[in-house]
């Protein structure tokens, strides 16, 4: 299963909230507005091939030992929630 990212950038613009709420180590700058410093103006990740674990749905599911399909569903729900903020 492949996570169907719509490339809207909502999750990348809210990464500060996630990092703070879950006290996650994040290797890139989080801008004052809460967005990832690696988010381009085109809503693309400048370091996609080297993105952190939290930004890789498949690998993060494996790390958390959560069923990949179930985790994709949770991420889709989170994605829809972020779009309403």
Secondary structure, 3 states (H helix, E strand, C coil): CCCCCCCCCHHHHCHHHHHHHHCCCCCCCECCCCCECCECCCCCECCHHHCCHHHCHHHHHHHHCCCHHHHHHHHHHHHHHHHHC
